[in-house]
C-alpha cells in the first residue's frame, strides 16, 4: 500500500474516532460542551494531524522494521 493511501486511511480513522466519541458524549454523558459544527471542525483537524503524522513517521517505522 502506498504511503499516501495509508496516511489518508489513518486520518479517516482519527476523524471517525472523534466523531464517535462526540456521539457517545451525546448519548451517554452530559452532552457536548460545544455544538456539532465545532465537533466536525475538531474531527477534521484531528484527521489532518493524524494523516500528516502517519505520513511523516511511516518511513521511520518501516526503516526500523516495525511496520
C-alpha positions, 0 to 999 in steps of 0.5 A: 500500500502506498504511503499516501493511501495509508496516511489518508486511511489513518486520518479517516480513522482519527476523524471517525474516532472523534466523531464517535466519541462526540456521539457517545458524549451525546448519548451517554454523558452530559452532552457536548460542551460545544455544538456539532459544527465545532465537533466536525471542525475538531474531527477534521483537524484531528484527521489532518494531524493524524494523516500528516503524522502517519505520513511523516513517521511511516518511513521511520517505522518501516526503516526500523522494521516495525511496520 
